[in-house]
Amino acid sequence: MILTREQKDGIKELEVIIRYEKENEEMKQVENLLNSWNHSISCEEERVQRKIPVSEIYYIESVDKHSFVYCREKVYSSKQRLYQLSTELAQDGFVRVSKACIVNIQYVKGIKTLVNSRIEAQLLNGESVVVNRKYIPSIKKYLEERSPV
Amino acid sequence: MKKRITGCLVTTALAVVVLSFIASLYGGHFICVDTIYQIAVVNIVIHIALFFFEKLECNYSALEIMGELGIVLASVLVGGFLFNWFSSVPVILLGIMGIVIYLFAWLIEAVHLQNDVKQINALLERMSKKGDQL
């Protein structure tokens, strides 16, 4: 892939052009990455509304029907229910790991099985989230579909 | 669905093998065809019950195992009552057989899960390498 930067006067918004011969998986991945960069969700932090870019979200957890959005260091709350967020963010690399949690796959370092047969996903910020074994096949399928050939 | 049918057939086969082993210990030489069908019915019931139990998604694995084992034992005992198994096999032995079959199935699933986890980690590594390149 060749990355070209072009500086031009009078451009009000950043423009990205993906030039390709045939539509392939790599091109789709770059497009999805850019879309998720552009995509944001409304969250609340101490009653102040904020737009959080999807690419900054590590995982989203639902506790007592309230959704909490976890970023690298901060936690925000969202009025949207987890199932709504799950549908909205499916194209942005989020996978369900349990009934109450969806994870941004780009921040998953690895998956570990523990002695007590629990499964944990280790994230790049050092946190870990519990993975229900029921979702292991769907996580694998998701990664296989998006895996670079 | 395919996975569920395979699981059901695997546990039915395991149950037949365990039953044959126990029967041979007691000097038995044959298993009735009826018994095999009855075992298959009980296994189908167990897998349906486990399917609904899975929906509860318990975060504590010990509790999950206890729940699953409870379903298996309850189904085996109800099956024993309905199909009159208690006339030939004592209740305790039937319970032990249920536990042994559950443990075998649990081990098979654990190995399967371990393989899936390895594959997921390999895919994640490949993805992260590709990401670094990008």
HADDOCK unambig.tbl for C-alpha pairs under 7 A between the chains (distance, minus, plus):
assign (segid A and resid 99 and name CA) (segid B and resid 57 and name CA) 6.77 0.50 0.50
assign (segid A and resid 110 and name CA) (segid B and resid 121 and name CA) 5.42 0.50 0.50
assign (segid A and resid 110 and name CA) (segid B and resid 124 and name CA) 6.81 0.50 0.50
assign (segid A and resid 111 and name CA) (segid B and resid 117 and name CA) 6.37 0.50 0.50
assign (segid A and resid 111 and name CA) (segid B and resid 121 and name CA) 6.28 0.50 0.50
assign (segid A and resid 116 and name CA) (segid B and resid 61 and name CA) 6.90 0.50 0.50
assign (segid A and resid 117 and name CA) (segid B and resid 61 and name CA) 6.49 0.50 0.50
assign (segid A and resid 118 and name CA) (segid B and resid 61 and name CA) 6.20 0.50 0.50
assign (segid A and resid 140 and name CA) (segid B and resid 120 and name CA) 5.55 0.50 0.50
assign (segid A and resid 143 and name CA) (segid B and resid 123 and name CA) 6.42 0.50 0.50
assign (segid A and resid 147 and name CA) (segid B and resid 123 and name CA) 6.60 0.50 0.50
assign (segid A and resid 147 and name CA) (segid B and resid 127 and name CA) 6.35 0.50 0.50
assign (segid A and resid 148 and name CA) (segid B and resid 127 and name CA) 6.92 0.50 0.50
